Amino acid sequence: MKFTIITLFPDFFSGALQAGLLGKAIAAGLIEVELVDLRKYGEGKHLHTDDAPYGGGSGMVMKAQPVVSAIEEVKRADPDARVVLLTPQGEVFSQGVARRWSLERSMVFVCGRYEGFDERIRAWVDEEASLGDFVLMGGEAAALTMVDATARLVSGVLGDPASTVEESHSNGLLEYPHYTRPRVFRGMEVPEVLLSGNHAEIKRWREEMSLARTEERRPDLLGRGGAKTSSDERGDKE
Ligand code: JDN
C-alpha cells in the first residue's frame, strides 16, 4: 500500500518512518511512503503557501493554489489515490476508518498549518479526517497517527495476523490486562488464573476483565451514555 503525505514539514516524519514495525514494513516494501514538500508548489519568488484571510481576522490561511497543484501532481501519477484532508472539522478517526483505508491501494494525506485551508481546496478532496476533539499545530501529527494505524492493518505488516482481531477497539471493547515475568513484582502478584494452564478459564477471565474495564473506563463503547456505540467503533456500517 502506498501513502503520500503532502506537508510543509517533510522532516517531521523521517524518524517515525524508520522506527519499529513501520520502518520494517517500508524496508520490506509492504508499505511505501512518499513525502511531498508543499513548499515546492508555493507561489511567487518566495514560494508562499499562506496568506491573510479575506474578511480580516487573525492568523493565516493555506492558499488554494499550492495545495491543489500538489494534489493534482500526485493524482496525475496515481489517478485513483484517495485524498484525505487533515482538519479538526473532519470525521473523527477510528479503528473502523483505519480498516476501511487499509483496503485502499493508495492514500494521500494533506497536512496544513496555520488557521486552516482555503475552503475551495475541499473540491479536490475525497474526505476530511480529524484525530479528535482538540487542535494540533498542524495536520502532520494526525497524518502520522493515521498512517501508523492504517499500515499495521495491511497484510504482512504485523508478524502475527491474529493480533489485530483481539486488541482494544477491534471488537469494540478494551483489552484485558496483560502480565509477563516476574510472577511477583514489588509484592504485586500475577492473577492466579493466568498461571493455571486452564485455557478455557483464562479465556473467560479475559472476557470478563475486558467487559469490566470497558464498563469502567469507556461506557460509551457499550452504547451507555456516549455518542458512539461499539459498532460505530468497529466500523460495522461501512
Ligand atoms: O488538529 B488538526 O488536524 C489541524 C489541522 C490543520 C491545522 C491545525 C490543526 N491547520 C491547518 C490544518
py3Dmol code that shows the C-alpha trace and the ligand (Angstrom):
import py3Dmol

protein = """\
ATOM      1  CA  MET A   1       0.000   0.000   0.000  1.00  0.00           C
ATOM      2  CA  LYS A   2       1.185   3.499  -0.813  1.00  0.00           C
ATOM      3  CA  PHE A   3       0.813   6.575   1.397  1.00  0.00           C
ATOM      4  CA  THR A   4       1.617  10.043   0.094  1.00  0.00           C
ATOM      5  CA  ILE A   5       1.918  12.884   2.604  1.00  0.00           C
ATOM      6  CA  ILE A   6       1.703  16.464   1.365  1.00  0.00           C
ATOM      7  CA  THR A   7       3.304  18.698   4.008  1.00  0.00           C
ATOM      8  CA  LEU A   8       5.346  21.831   4.661  1.00  0.00           C
ATOM      9  CA  PHE A   9       7.408  19.748   7.133  1.00  0.00           C
ATOM     10  CA  PRO A  10       8.612  16.519   5.486  1.00  0.00           C
ATOM     11  CA  ASP A  11      11.320  16.234   8.193  1.00  0.00           C
ATOM     12  CA  PHE A  12       8.560  15.744  10.763  1.00  0.00           C
ATOM     13  CA  PHE A  13       8.137  12.172   9.513  1.00  0.00           C
ATOM     14  CA  SER A  14      11.699  10.937   8.964  1.00  0.00           C
ATOM     15  CA  GLY A  15      12.368   9.361  12.370  1.00  0.00           C
ATOM     16  CA  ALA A  16       8.926   7.841  12.695  1.00  0.00           C
ATOM     17  CA  LEU A  17       9.097   6.199   9.270  1.00  0.00           C
ATOM     18  CA  GLN A  18      12.314   4.390  10.190  1.00  0.00           C
ATOM     19  CA  ALA A  19      11.309   3.174  13.632  1.00  0.00           C
ATOM     20  CA  GLY A  20       9.828  -0.130  14.643  1.00  0.00           C
ATOM     21  CA  LEU A  21       7.354  -2.152  12.619  1.00  0.00           C
ATOM     22  CA  LEU A  22       6.503   0.748  10.293  1.00  0.00           C
ATOM     23  CA  GLY A  23      10.190   1.095   9.371  1.00  0.00           C
ATOM     24  CA  LYS A  24      10.391  -2.659   8.821  1.00  0.00           C
ATOM     25  CA  ALA A  25       7.269  -2.680   6.634  1.00  0.00           C
ATOM     26  CA  ILE A  26       8.713   0.112   4.481  1.00  0.00           C
ATOM     27  CA  ALA A  27      12.113  -1.596   4.232  1.00  0.00           C
ATOM     28  CA  ALA A  28      10.322  -4.824   3.211  1.00  0.00           C
ATOM     29  CA  GLY A  29       8.341  -2.983   0.520  1.00  0.00           C
ATOM     30  CA  LEU A  30       4.951  -3.825   2.088  1.00  0.00           C
ATOM     31  CA  ILE A  31       4.301  -0.104   2.612  1.00  0.00           C
ATOM     32  CA  GLU A  32       5.553   2.834   0.599  1.00  0.00           C
ATOM     33  CA  VAL A  33       5.535   6.389   1.973  1.00  0.00           C
ATOM     34  CA  GLU A  34       6.221   9.369  -0.282  1.00  0.00           C
ATOM     35  CA  LEU A  35       6.716  12.795   1.270  1.00  0.00           C
ATOM     36  CA  VAL A  36       5.720  15.715  -0.964  1.00  0.00           C
ATOM     37  CA  ASP A  37       7.161  19.077   0.076  1.00  0.00           C
ATOM     38  CA  LEU A  38       4.317  21.565  -0.292  1.00  0.00           C
ATOM     39  CA  ARG A  39       6.738  24.495  -0.357  1.00  0.00           C
ATOM     40  CA  LYS A  40       7.837  23.483  -3.864  1.00  0.00           C
ATOM     41  CA  TYR A  41       4.347  24.375  -5.061  1.00  0.00           C
ATOM     42  CA  GLY A  42       4.335  27.785  -3.350  1.00  0.00           C
ATOM     43  CA  GLU A  43       3.526  30.975  -5.241  1.00  0.00           C
ATOM     44  CA  GLY A  44       5.943  33.657  -6.422  1.00  0.00           C
ATOM     45  CA  LYS A  45       9.642  34.143  -5.780  1.00  0.00           C
ATOM     46  CA  HIS A  46       9.173  33.422  -2.058  1.00  0.00           C
ATOM     47  CA  LEU A  47       7.060  30.296  -2.636  1.00  0.00           C
ATOM     48  CA  HIS A  48       4.228  31.490  -0.399  1.00  0.00           C
ATOM     49  CA  THR A  49       1.821  28.815   0.792  1.00  0.00           C
ATOM     50  CA  ASP A  50      -0.282  31.013   3.098  1.00  0.00           C
ATOM     51  CA  ASP A  51      -1.966  34.403   3.016  1.00  0.00           C
ATOM     52  CA  ALA A  52      -4.179  36.666   5.146  1.00  0.00           C
ATOM     53  CA  PRO A  53      -7.872  35.785   5.419  1.00  0.00           C
ATOM     54  CA  TYR A  54     -10.478  37.627   3.351  1.00  0.00           C
ATOM     55  CA  GLY A  55     -12.803  39.390   5.762  1.00  0.00           C
ATOM     56  CA  GLY A  56      -9.978  40.045   8.194  1.00  0.00           C
ATOM     57  CA  GLY A  57      -9.188  38.388  11.498  1.00  0.00           C
ATOM     58  CA  SER A  58      -6.130  36.820  12.990  1.00  0.00           C
ATOM     59  CA  GLY A  59      -3.949  34.079  11.572  1.00  0.00           C
ATOM     60  CA  MET A  60      -3.128  32.961   8.080  1.00  0.00           C
ATOM     61  CA  VAL A  61      -4.901  30.661   5.643  1.00  0.00           C
ATOM     62  CA  MET A  62      -3.380  27.926   3.450  1.00  0.00           C
ATOM     63  CA  LYS A  63      -3.547  29.181  -0.133  1.00  0.00           C
ATOM     64  CA  ALA A  64      -5.560  27.098  -2.610  1.00  0.00           C
ATOM     65  CA  GLN A  65      -3.069  27.052  -5.499  1.00  0.00           C
ATOM     66  CA  PRO A  66      -0.093  25.295  -3.816  1.00  0.00           C
ATOM     67  CA  VAL A  67      -2.265  22.650  -2.151  1.00  0.00           C
ATOM     68  CA  VAL A  68      -4.336  21.987  -5.294  1.00  0.00           C
ATOM     69  CA  SER A  69      -1.207  21.854  -7.516  1.00  0.00           C
ATOM     70  CA  ALA A  70       0.386  19.307  -5.169  1.00  0.00           C
ATOM     71  CA  ILE A  71      -2.772  17.160  -5.116  1.00  0.00           C
ATOM     72  CA  GLU A  72      -3.055  17.366  -8.913  1.00  0.00           C
ATOM     73  CA  GLU A  73       0.527  16.219  -9.409  1.00  0.00           C
ATOM     74  CA  VAL A  74       0.047  13.252  -7.096  1.00  0.00           C
ATOM     75  CA  LYS A  75      -3.245  12.343  -8.806  1.00  0.00           C
ATOM     76  CA  ARG A  76      -1.691  12.550 -12.292  1.00  0.00           C
ATOM     77  CA  ALA A  77       0.712   9.763 -11.350  1.00  0.00           C
ATOM     78  CA  ASP A  78      -1.925   7.884  -9.357  1.00  0.00           C
ATOM     79  CA  PRO A  79      -5.492   8.760 -10.506  1.00  0.00           C
ATOM     80  CA  ASP A  80      -7.395   6.583  -8.032  1.00  0.00           C
ATOM     81  CA  ALA A  81      -5.488   7.631  -4.908  1.00  0.00           C
ATOM     82  CA  ARG A  82      -7.889   8.609  -2.102  1.00  0.00           C
ATOM     83  CA  VAL A  83      -7.250  12.157  -0.849  1.00  0.00           C
ATOM     84  CA  VAL A  84      -7.763  12.959   2.835  1.00  0.00           C
ATOM     85  CA  LEU A  85      -7.567  16.465   4.283  1.00  0.00           C
ATOM     86  CA  LEU A  86      -6.450  16.607   7.931  1.00  0.00           C
ATOM     87  CA  THR A  87      -8.658  19.044   9.797  1.00  0.00           C
ATOM     88  CA  PRO A  88     -10.405  19.228  13.175  1.00  0.00           C
ATOM     89  CA  GLN A  89     -13.655  19.533  11.174  1.00  0.00           C
ATOM     90  CA  GLY A  90     -13.320  16.058   9.626  1.00  0.00           C
ATOM     91  CA  GLU A  91     -14.788  12.723  10.624  1.00  0.00           C
ATOM     92  CA  VAL A  92     -13.131  11.576  13.842  1.00  0.00           C
ATOM     93  CA  PHE A  93     -10.596   8.863  13.024  1.00  0.00           C
ATOM     94  CA  SER A  94     -11.262   5.399  14.453  1.00  0.00           C
ATOM     95  CA  GLN A  95     -10.309   1.754  14.027  1.00  0.00           C
ATOM     96  CA  GLY A  96     -13.223   1.468  11.574  1.00  0.00           C
ATOM     97  CA  VAL A  97     -11.791   4.251   9.390  1.00  0.00           C
ATOM     98  CA  ALA A  98      -8.334   2.618   9.550  1.00  0.00           C
ATOM     99  CA  ARG A  99      -9.845  -0.716   8.433  1.00  0.00           C
ATOM    100  CA  ARG A 100     -11.622   0.942   5.504  1.00  0.00           C
ATOM    101  CA  TRP A 101      -8.468   2.795   4.389  1.00  0.00           C
ATOM    102  CA  SER A 102      -6.298  -0.333   4.746  1.00  0.00           C
ATOM    103  CA  LEU A 103      -8.246  -1.808   1.800  1.00  0.00           C
ATOM    104  CA  GLU A 104      -7.160   1.081  -0.481  1.00  0.00           C
ATOM    105  CA  ARG A 105      -4.156   0.830  -2.791  1.00  0.00           C
ATOM    106  CA  SER A 106      -3.108   4.451  -2.391  1.00  0.00           C
ATOM    107  CA  MET A 107      -3.905   7.147   0.203  1.00  0.00           C
ATOM    108  CA  VAL A 108      -2.910  10.827   0.145  1.00  0.00           C
ATOM    109  CA  PHE A 109      -2.839  12.871   3.363  1.00  0.00           C
ATOM    110  CA  VAL A 110      -2.842  16.655   3.019  1.00  0.00           C
ATOM    111  CA  CYS A 111      -1.385  18.390   6.080  1.00  0.00           C
ATOM    112  CA  GLY A 112      -1.995  22.048   6.765  1.00  0.00           C
ATOM    113  CA  ARG A 113      -0.582  24.593   9.175  1.00  0.00           C
ATOM    114  CA  TYR A 114      -1.941  28.000  10.276  1.00  0.00           C
ATOM    115  CA  GLU A 115      -5.642  28.638  10.883  1.00  0.00           C
ATOM    116  CA  GLY A 116      -6.885  26.346   8.146  1.00  0.00           C
ATOM    117  CA  PHE A 117      -7.372  25.766   4.428  1.00  0.00           C
ATOM    118  CA  ASP A 118      -8.926  27.997   1.787  1.00  0.00           C
ATOM    119  CA  GLU A 119     -12.396  26.476   1.547  1.00  0.00           C
ATOM    120  CA  ARG A 120     -12.088  25.885  -2.220  1.00  0.00           C
ATOM    121  CA  ILE A 121      -9.399  23.226  -1.651  1.00  0.00           C
ATOM    122  CA  ARG A 122     -12.192  20.914  -0.481  1.00  0.00           C
ATOM    123  CA  ALA A 123     -13.312  20.362  -4.109  1.00  0.00           C
ATOM    124  CA  TRP A 124     -10.081  18.312  -4.644  1.00  0.00           C
ATOM    125  CA  VAL A 125     -10.518  16.181  -1.531  1.00  0.00           C
ATOM    126  CA  ASP A 126     -12.371  12.871  -1.064  1.00  0.00           C
ATOM    127  CA  GLU A 127     -12.798  13.105   2.690  1.00  0.00           C
ATOM    128  CA  GLU A 128     -11.734  15.059   5.768  1.00  0.00           C
ATOM    129  CA  ALA A 129     -10.417  13.421   8.909  1.00  0.00           C
ATOM    130  CA  SER A 130      -9.697  14.593  12.446  1.00  0.00           C
ATOM    131  CA  LEU A 131      -7.650  12.886  15.130  1.00  0.00           C
ATOM    132  CA  GLY A 132     -10.039  14.025  17.851  1.00  0.00           C
ATOM    133  CA  ASP A 133     -11.654  16.978  19.534  1.00  0.00           C
ATOM    134  CA  PHE A 134      -8.535  19.053  20.090  1.00  0.00           C
ATOM    135  CA  VAL A 135      -6.449  21.361  17.926  1.00  0.00           C
ATOM    136  CA  LEU A 136      -2.928  20.490  16.774  1.00  0.00           C
ATOM    137  CA  MET A 137      -0.382  22.949  15.397  1.00  0.00           C
ATOM    138  CA  GLY A 138      -0.839  21.274  12.037  1.00  0.00           C
ATOM    139  CA  GLY A 139      -2.056  18.108  10.374  1.00  0.00           C
ATOM    140  CA  GLU A 140       1.288  16.244  10.478  1.00  0.00           C
ATOM    141  CA  ALA A 141       0.876  14.508  13.843  1.00  0.00           C
ATOM    142  CA  ALA A 142      -2.618  13.412  12.772  1.00  0.00           C
ATOM    143  CA  ALA A 143      -1.391  12.096   9.400  1.00  0.00           C
ATOM    144  CA  LEU A 144       1.418  10.138  11.053  1.00  0.00           C
ATOM    145  CA  THR A 145      -1.028   8.583  13.514  1.00  0.00           C
ATOM    146  CA  MET A 146      -3.411   7.629  10.722  1.00  0.00           C
ATOM    147  CA  VAL A 147      -0.611   6.120   8.586  1.00  0.00           C
ATOM    148  CA  ASP A 148       0.529   4.097  11.622  1.00  0.00           C
ATOM    149  CA  ALA A 149      -2.956   2.779  12.452  1.00  0.00           C
ATOM    150  CA  THR A 150      -3.752   2.009   8.798  1.00  0.00           C
ATOM    151  CA  ALA A 151      -0.391   0.459   7.851  1.00  0.00           C
ATOM    152  CA  ARG A 152      -0.490  -2.064  10.695  1.00  0.00           C
ATOM    153  CA  LEU A 153      -3.718  -3.490   9.241  1.00  0.00           C
ATOM    154  CA  VAL A 154      -2.078  -4.167   5.880  1.00  0.00           C
ATOM    155  CA  SER A 155      -1.430  -7.862   5.401  1.00  0.00           C
ATOM    156  CA  GLY A 156       2.091  -8.877   6.440  1.00  0.00           C
ATOM    157  CA  VAL A 157       2.958  -5.711   8.377  1.00  0.00           C
ATOM    158  CA  LEU A 158       2.431  -7.358  11.766  1.00  0.00           C
ATOM    159  CA  GLY A 159       4.140 -10.659  12.471  1.00  0.00           C
ATOM    160  CA  ASP A 160       1.075 -12.358  13.915  1.00  0.00           C
ATOM    161  CA  PRO A 161      -2.106 -11.926  11.850  1.00  0.00           C
ATOM    162  CA  ALA A 162      -4.302 -12.922  14.830  1.00  0.00           C
ATOM    163  CA  SER A 163      -3.151  -9.922  16.817  1.00  0.00           C
ATOM    164  CA  THR A 164      -5.317  -7.298  15.099  1.00  0.00           C
ATOM    165  CA  VAL A 165      -8.587  -9.060  15.930  1.00  0.00           C
ATOM    166  CA  GLU A 166      -8.076  -9.471  19.699  1.00  0.00           C
ATOM    167  CA  GLU A 167      -6.874  -5.987  20.548  1.00  0.00           C
ATOM    168  CA  SER A 168      -8.604  -2.954  22.031  1.00  0.00           C
ATOM    169  CA  HIS A 169     -11.263  -1.413  19.802  1.00  0.00           C
ATOM    170  CA  SER A 170     -11.283  -4.155  17.161  1.00  0.00           C
ATOM    171  CA  ASN A 171     -14.082  -5.980  18.967  1.00  0.00           C
ATOM    172  CA  GLY A 172     -15.495  -2.727  20.350  1.00  0.00           C
ATOM    173  CA  LEU A 173     -14.061  -3.473  23.825  1.00  0.00           C
ATOM    174  CA  LEU A 174     -10.872  -2.533  25.667  1.00  0.00           C
ATOM    175  CA  GLU A 175      -8.284  -5.237  26.071  1.00  0.00           C
ATOM    176  CA  TYR A 176      -7.866  -7.384  29.170  1.00  0.00           C
ATOM    177  CA  PRO A 177      -4.845  -6.781  31.460  1.00  0.00           C
ATOM    178  CA  HIS A 178      -1.503  -8.244  30.416  1.00  0.00           C
ATOM    179  CA  TYR A 179       1.274  -9.673  32.612  1.00  0.00           C
ATOM    180  CA  THR A 180       4.717 -11.057  31.970  1.00  0.00           C
ATOM    181  CA  ARG A 181       7.566 -12.254  34.192  1.00  0.00           C
ATOM    182  CA  PRO A 182       8.314 -11.997  37.075  1.00  0.00           C
ATOM    183  CA  ARG A 183       5.381 -13.688  38.853  1.00  0.00           C
ATOM    184  CA  VAL A 184       5.800 -11.208  41.754  1.00  0.00           C
ATOM    185  CA  PHE A 185       6.900  -7.616  41.091  1.00  0.00           C
ATOM    186  CA  ARG A 186       7.404  -5.389  44.188  1.00  0.00           C
ATOM    187  CA  GLY A 187       4.942  -7.549  46.056  1.00  0.00           C
ATOM    188  CA  MET A 188       2.294  -7.447  43.312  1.00  0.00           C
ATOM    189  CA  GLU A 189       1.267 -10.874  42.056  1.00  0.00           C
ATOM    190  CA  VAL A 190       0.121 -12.074  38.660  1.00  0.00           C
ATOM    191  CA  PRO A 191      -3.544 -13.266  38.841  1.00  0.00           C
ATOM    192  CA  GLU A 192      -3.557 -16.961  39.736  1.00  0.00           C
ATOM    193  CA  VAL A 193      -5.797 -17.937  36.810  1.00  0.00           C
ATOM    194  CA  LEU A 194      -3.089 -16.933  34.297  1.00  0.00           C
ATOM    195  CA  LEU A 195      -0.684 -19.437  35.898  1.00  0.00           C
ATOM    196  CA  SER A 196      -3.287 -22.221  35.969  1.00  0.00           C
ATOM    197  CA  GLY A 197      -2.786 -23.533  32.448  1.00  0.00           C
ATOM    198  CA  ASN A 198      -6.588 -23.810  32.181  1.00  0.00           C
ATOM    199  CA  HIS A 199      -7.133 -22.150  28.815  1.00  0.00           C
ATOM    200  CA  ALA A 200     -10.940 -22.140  28.933  1.00  0.00           C
ATOM    201  CA  GLU A 201     -10.840 -20.427  32.320  1.00  0.00           C
ATOM    202  CA  ILE A 202      -8.183 -17.973  31.142  1.00  0.00           C
ATOM    203  CA  LYS A 203     -10.342 -17.065  28.128  1.00  0.00           C
ATOM    204  CA  ARG A 204     -13.392 -16.497  30.369  1.00  0.00           C
ATOM    205  CA  TRP A 205     -11.353 -14.356  32.808  1.00  0.00           C
ATOM    206  CA  ARG A 206     -10.016 -12.227  29.962  1.00  0.00           C
ATOM    207  CA  GLU A 207     -13.515 -11.696  28.528  1.00  0.00           C
ATOM    208  CA  GLU A 208     -14.810 -10.665  31.953  1.00  0.00           C
ATOM    209  CA  MET A 209     -11.908  -8.268  32.545  1.00  0.00           C
ATOM    210  CA  SER A 210     -12.312  -6.814  29.084  1.00  0.00           C
ATOM    211  CA  LEU A 211     -16.000  -6.097  29.667  1.00  0.00           C
ATOM    212  CA  ALA A 212     -15.485  -4.769  33.226  1.00  0.00           C
ATOM    213  CA  ARG A 213     -12.682  -2.492  32.073  1.00  0.00           C
ATOM    214  CA  THR A 214     -14.789  -1.152  29.212  1.00  0.00           C
ATOM    215  CA  GLU A 215     -17.764  -0.524  31.543  1.00  0.00           C
ATOM    216  CA  GLU A 216     -15.483   1.284  33.989  1.00  0.00           C
ATOM    217  CA  ARG A 217     -13.400   3.367  31.583  1.00  0.00           C
ATOM    218  CA  ARG A 218     -15.313   3.636  28.315  1.00  0.00           C
ATOM    219  CA  PRO A 219     -19.059   3.066  28.864  1.00  0.00           C
ATOM    220  CA  ASP A 220     -19.622   4.987  25.615  1.00  0.00           C
ATOM    221  CA  LEU A 221     -18.207   1.974  23.718  1.00  0.00           C
ATOM    222  CA  LEU A 222     -21.045  -0.139  25.145  1.00  0.00           C
ATOM    223  CA  GLY A 223     -23.612   2.402  23.965  1.00  0.00           C
ATOM    224  CA  ARG A 224     -24.159   3.672  27.517  1.00  0.00           C
ATOM    225  CA  GLY A 225     -24.013   7.400  27.931  1.00  0.00           C
ATOM    226  CA  GLY A 226     -21.859   8.144  24.911  1.00  0.00           C
ATOM    227  CA  ALA A 227     -22.477   9.259  21.364  1.00  0.00           C
ATOM    228  CA  LYS A 228     -20.619   6.270  19.921  1.00  0.00           C
ATOM    229  CA  THR A 229     -21.581   2.630  20.034  1.00  0.00           C
ATOM    230  CA  SER A 230     -19.162  -0.268  19.815  1.00  0.00           C
ATOM    231  CA  SER A 231     -20.453  -0.958  16.328  1.00  0.00           C
ATOM    232  CA  ASP A 232     -19.512   2.591  15.300  1.00  0.00           C
ATOM    233  CA  GLU A 233     -16.056   1.860  16.654  1.00  0.00           C
ATOM    234  CA  ARG A 234     -15.807  -1.367  14.693  1.00  0.00           C
ATOM    235  CA  GLY A 235     -16.946   0.399  11.548  1.00  0.00           C
ATOM    236  CA  ASP A 236     -19.728  -2.198  11.046  1.00  0.00           C
ATOM    237  CA  LYS A 237     -21.748   0.124   8.867  1.00  0.00           C
ATOM    238  CA  GLU A 238     -19.036   0.565   6.252  1.00  0.00           C
TER     239      GLU A 238
END
"""
ligand_1 = """\
12
JDN
O -5.810 19.475 14.553
B -5.557 19.406 13.194
O -5.901 18.261 12.461
C -5.085 20.657 12.465
C -5.152 20.719 11.084
C -4.757 21.903 10.478
C -4.317 22.967 11.215
C -4.256 22.898 12.578
C -4.652 21.719 13.202
N -4.011 23.985 10.350
C -4.253 23.601 9.127
C -4.725 22.300 9.153
"""
view = py3Dmol.view(width=600, height=400)
view.addModel(protein, "pdb")
view.setStyle({"model": 0}, {"cartoon": {"style": "trace"}})
view.addModel(ligand_1, "xyz")
view.setStyle({"model": 1}, {"stick": {}})
view.zoomTo()
view.show()
